[in-house]
Structure formats: C-alpha cells, structure tokens
Amino acid sequence: MNRSRLFAGWLCVALGFALIALLGYGVIDPPGMPAAGQATSLGALLLGLLPSVLFALAVFVLGLWLLKGGKPKDPR
C-alpha cells in the first residue's frame, strides 16, 4: 500500500475523531447554530449541529476508506 495513502487515511481518522470529540464537549461551536438559550426546540438545536457532525463523520469515513483500499484481492 502507498505510504502517503496510509498516512492520509490515519490523518483523516484522527481529524474526524477529534472534530466529533470537540463538538461533543462544546469546545468548538458549529457555524450557524443557534445558542442553547435561543433555540425554540431540541429539533432546532439538533438541526444546527447536523452539518458539522456530518462533515466530521465524512472525514472519518474517508480515512477508513483510504486505509482499507489498495489491498490485493484473493485470486481464488
């Protein structure tokens, strides 16, 4: 497997995990999200979190795809 692909895969996995953890602990605020005191319902609050969480999850899945790809298939 290509070393740069392996490095990029581990980097994406670590970045995705870090983004999800930072969002979960409230260290970073997603752009466009209403403040907790101003949200009219829990649904509005969750919809504000959705784009950021999906981006972090996509980066994580991209890293997994980079790590899994490139392995030779069984010739049987």
N, C-alpha and C positions, 0 to 999 in steps of 0.2 A: 504494500500500500504506500502511496505517496506520503512522505513525511509532512509536507505542507497541508495536505488534506486532513491528516490526523491531528495536526496542531490546530487547524481551523475548527475542526469538529469539537475538540476539547475546549477550545476558547468559547465557542458558541454555547456549549452545555453549561460552562461556568457562568457566562454572562446571563443566560436565561435564568439559571437558578438564582443568581444574585439579584436580578431585577424582580423576580417574584418574591424573594425574601424581603427586599427593601420596600416593595409595595405593601406587603403584608404587615410589616412593622410600622408603616407610616412614615418612613424616613423621607421618601420622595412622594410628592403629590402628582397625580396624573393631570395633564393639561385638560382644561375644560370641565373638570369635575366640580360639582357644587360643594360648598363647605358642608360639613356634617350638620351644623346648626341650621343651615338654609335649605336643606333637602326636605321636600314635602313628603317623601315616602322612601322606603327602603329600595323600592324598584328604581327610583331615580338615582339613588346613590350607586346601586349596582350597575346601572347602565353607564354611569360616568366612569366606572372602573373597567368596563368591558374592553375598550380599545387597548389600554395599556397592558392588561393581563393577556389579551390575545397576542399582542406583539411579543411579550416576553415568552409566552408558550411557543410561538412560531420560531423564535430564535433557538429555544431549547430543542425543538423537534428537528430543526435544520442541522443542529450539531449532531444529533443522533443519526440522522441520515448520512451526514458526512463520515461519521465513524463506521457505520455499517457497510457503506458502499465500497466497491473496489475489491472485494474478496472474490477469489476464484470459485466458480461453481463446481459442484461434483460432476465429473464427466459421465457418470452412470446413466 
